Amino acid sequence: MKFGAKTALDRLDWRVPEGHIAAIMGANGAGKTTTIQLAVGLIAPTAGSIRTLGLDPDHDRAALQSSVGVALQSGGLYPTAKPRAFLQHIARLYSNPADVDGTLEQLGIDPATKTPIKRLSGGEQKRLACAAALIGRPSLAFLDEPTAGVDPVGKREIWSLLEYHRANGMTIVLSSHDPSEVERLADSVIVLRNGSKVLDCPLAHILNPVGAITILGPAHLDTQTLAMALPTGLGVFEVAPGLYRILGADSPAIASTAAAWAAQHGVSQHNVQSDRGGLEDLVMIAIRGAEL
Amino acid sequence: MWELSLNVRNGEQLLLVVVIPVAIFLAATTTNFLPTLADSPVTALATVLTVSVLASAFTSVAISTAFERRSGALLYMSTTPLGKSDVVLAKVIATLFTVMLSCGAVFIAALATSFGSITSMALMLPLTLIILIGGAVAGASWALTLASTLRAEGVLALANAIFVVAILFGGVLIPLDQLPDIWASIAQYLLPGALTMALTSVLVNEAIDISASVTVLIWAIVGTIVASKSFRWI
């Protein structure tokens, strides 16, 4: 996807399974918003193809819109409208909407408030944008940074609402800068850097409460030899080409086994790193790996 | 309905589309500040209907659309099941309602103050309505083009400035024959002047001013084409 001479997204190949929450991470300008705008047909790709719920979002946009909910990063809420009236208006556009007052209460917004949207706080506006994306109970929702600028309580309210809808079969694609949000919500994550995908894997291949080791080396090494050298029960995954993750690594012995395997494949010691088994360190390593 | 309720509940817009035209009509017919209108309520009606169309179809639409574009509301609504075409349709219907609201208010003011002279032209109402709709389409299409071209604050300033200049020097409140000849020869082919002439001809002379009516139609057709090419959602 190009804007003028700038390539905003480069050969992004990505699928989201039904009923999943999938997260897009990456620095500002990495291509997160462009990905969402392409998927909902707000912009057309300069090359390649996109299928959203099996439809071409550029050509079949009208058919797609009744099944898709969107929360734009910039809001898009009518500034002079009242929150409840706005949400009711959006709900009426869908055939089987959720309860408007219930949704507002779930997000901590008083349904009786007379405050126009433009006087709500930034966090409240974000919550309302989420509510608008989900109120029609679409089968697929795209949320562009749904919790940016939202306080911790508000974040949890949004997360609970998203988890509720996933439990009822909704597929959700969200962009985020918050590793703890993605760890809590997402089933899978991609990380973009300058429009290219540098990580694409299930969260189950990343997270471990005990700890993890990440190795940055050549792509597609034989991980079987490493798995056999390690104690049984530890997961070894190539989470992106050349990025290997050992889950459950909690001892110096495991660390030295990993280092030895890495050395056999010509990987230097400083590209073998232990972390707490979270997402944040891995995202940083994935982005650094792409820069090497 | 949503578009319309937003229009109607916005106090500044109501001031623009109802209060200002009615106030101009009452001032024109009860005082002598515009001598050509003071003596003829029907001429005043024809003139102030142009003010209504410019206020409700041009200035109001340009400003509200520009701010909806800036807030991302237009783009957001285009992602809902309404889609792009229905967003435009809703805007067109809401605009026509607002134009009728504005013109209706002026009609009521005219009936209330000058009942006898106004009822005599009742037969010309259908033709008047057609010209008003033509003027509304022309005004709204150029409003959408303006709203898609500049930043919201720029649109706010320019749409209001064009409104004031148009009603004062566009052959509306001050007749074309009282304007400098060179300017009058241009202004008769601009929308405010042509719309005033078309309405005046129908309501006052009970005749169709072909040249003025065709000019309004051309502004509407060219405006619609330009707006459909230039309209921007974001």
Interface residues (C-beta under 8 A of the other chain):
Chain A: V40 L42 R61 A62 Q65 S66 V68 V70 L72 S74 G75 G76 L77 Y78 P79 T80 A81 H89 I90 L93 Y94 A132 G136
Chain B: W2 L6 R9 N10 F67 E68 S71 G72 A73 L74 L75 Y76 M77 S78 T79 T80 P81 L82 G83 K84 S85 W233
